[in-house]
Amino acid sequence: RANGRGGGADLQSSNFDKGQVDRAVQHNSALDDADVAVFLTSLAIVGNRTIAGYANRVGTDKGLLHVAVKASGYYGLPCQGLLLEATLADGTFLDLNRSDQHGLTYMSLKIPRPPGVHVVSIASIDVPDVPAASLTLHLRCCIRGEVNPSPYVCQPCQQGFFSFDPGQGVCDTCPSNANCSGGDVTMPLPGYWRSSADSIQIHRWLGKHR
């Protein structure tokens, strides 16, 4: 038993029979600690290690970057109960979570940074000597159909609104006699026209309809 939390095995050597180890830890109920552990040897991002075209959104549950990290020991055995921390290169804290029985740690990150390339490091607090897992993130600028209501945030315009200028803070209200489905779309209603795709001057068609 380990601190009264259940039995387990301390696997710190690569010189063992993997079959015996698998049988020994199959029903392991102990969390990782100084007494019971599958010793951590590596951390790895699950999936793409480079994310392009990411943009922050308004709201604590919007624009989250969901990341999974695998904590493994010898022979790829999963490490449970490890505390992992996600930070930016300048030390800015992003998230903190523990690995599950499969050695997986799930994090939801907000990246409060300007457009550009940023590196997220996810490291073990319990075993700091193991190299951190790194994720390269390409934060994009706001684009047409979005606005910039606060620093480093790009908010898409919803139905009934539009924006041709991603630098403005709020979306514009849809012009009269037009249909705005969101983004930068402004379509004249039947029987109306405009001089160009970027014009918000909507005119009634006075001629014959064909």
N, C-alpha and C positions, 0 to 999 in steps of 0.2 A: 504494500500500500504506500501511497505518496501523499503525505500530509492529510490522510484521512479521506482522499478523494478517489481512491480506486487503484487498481494495479496497473503496471505497465512495464516497459523495458527501456533501458538507457543504451542507445545504439550509437556509440561514438567511434567505433572502429569499422573499417571496411573489410576486415578479415573475419567474416562470419558467413554461415550458410544462409542464403536468402530464403530458402524454403522454411527453415526453422524460425527465422525472424518473422516471416509472414504469419506463421501459425501462432507465434508468441503474441503478436500484436493484433490479431484478428478481432479479438473482443476487448481491446484496450479501452478502459473507461476513464483513464487519467488524463488530465490536462497537462500541457507542456509546462514544466517548471524545472528547478535545479535538480530535482530528484528523479523525475520521470520524463523522458523525452525521446522522440526521434530527432537526433541532433541535426540542426539546420545546416545545409551545405550550399543551398542556392535559392535565389528568388528570381522569378521570371514573370513578365507580363503575359497574360493569356490573350492571344489575338494580336492585332497590329500594334507595333511599338511606335508607329508614326501616325499621327492623326492630322489630316489637312482639312482646311475649310471650316474650322470650328468658330463659333460665335457665342458670346455670352448673351443671355436673355434676362428680361425683367422677372423678378420673383425668385424666391428661395428654391422652388421645385422646378424651375425652368432653366434650360440650357446647361443641365448637369452633364458632366463627363463621367460615364460609368466605366470603371476600371476593375479588372479582376487580376489578382496576383497569386501565383502558385508558389508555396513554400515547400521545398523538398529536402529530404535527407539522403543518405546513402541508398543507392539502387532506386532512387526516385520515390522512396517512401514518403507519404505526406506528413507534414508537421502541423499538428493541431494546437490551437491555443496561443500561437505566437502573436504578439502585439506589433503591428506594423503601422508606420507613420508616413504620410505623404507630404512632401514639402516641395517648394520651388528652389531654384538654385541659390536665391538670396536668403533662404531659411524660412520663408513665409509658410506657415502651417496651413494645410489644406484639409486633412482628414486623418482619422485614427480608427483602426478596427482590428479584430482578432481573426486568425485563420480558423476555418471550420474543420470538421473531421476529415475532409478531403484535402486539407492543406490550402484551401482557397480563401482569400481575403477579398471582399467586395467593398469598393469605395465609390462614393458619388462626389465629384469634385466641382467646385466653382473656381474659375481661374481669373482673378481680378487683375488683369494685365492688359496693356495696349496691344494692338496688332503686331505680330512678329513671331519669332520662333522662341518657344519656352520649353524648358526641360523639367519634367516632374520626376522626382526621385521617391521611391517607396522602399524604406529600409526597416529592418528589424530593430526594435528597441531592446529586445531581450538578448539578441546576438549581433551586436553592432559591427563585428569584424567581417561578417558576410557582406559581399558587395550588394549595393542596392539595385533594385530593378528600375530601369529608366524608361520614360515615355517622352517622346518628342512631339510637341504640340504646335501646330501652325495656326495661330489666331488670325483670322481675316478681318479686313475692314468692313464696315457696313456697306451694303450694296443698295442699288436702286430698288425701291419698294419697301425699304426699311428706314427707321429713324434712329437717332442717337439720344435717348432721353436722359442718360447719365453716363459718366465716363466708362469706357470699355464695354458698353452694352449696345447691342443691335436688336431693335424690336420690329418685327414685321407688321405692316399695316393690315388690319382686319377688314372684313367685308363692310362696305359703306364708307371706307376711307382709302386714301392713296398717298403716295409720296414719290416725287421725282428726284428729291434731294436727300441723300442719306445723311447729310450733315445737320439737318434740322432736328429739333427736339420732339416734335409731335407730328402725327399724321394729319393730312388735310382732309376736310370733309368732302365727300363726293359732290361734284358739281350738279346743279339741277339738270334734269333731263338726261342723266347719264347713269350707267350701271357700273359700280365699282366692286369687283369681287375680291379685292385685297391686293396687297403689293403695290404695283405701279399701274394697275389696269383701270382705265377710264373709257368705257365704251358708250357712245351715244345711243339713246333709245331709238327704236324705230320711228322714222319721220324726222330725225335730227342728224346733224353732221358737224364736223369740225375741220379746220384747215390742215391740221397735222396731228400725229399721234401724241405729241407732247402738249397740245393746246387744251386748255380747260374752258375755252369759250365754245359753248355748245349752241348751235343755231338750228332754228326750225327750217326744214326743207320746204321751200315755197313752190317748187316746180312740181311737175307730174311725177308720181311714183311709177317706176317700171318694174 
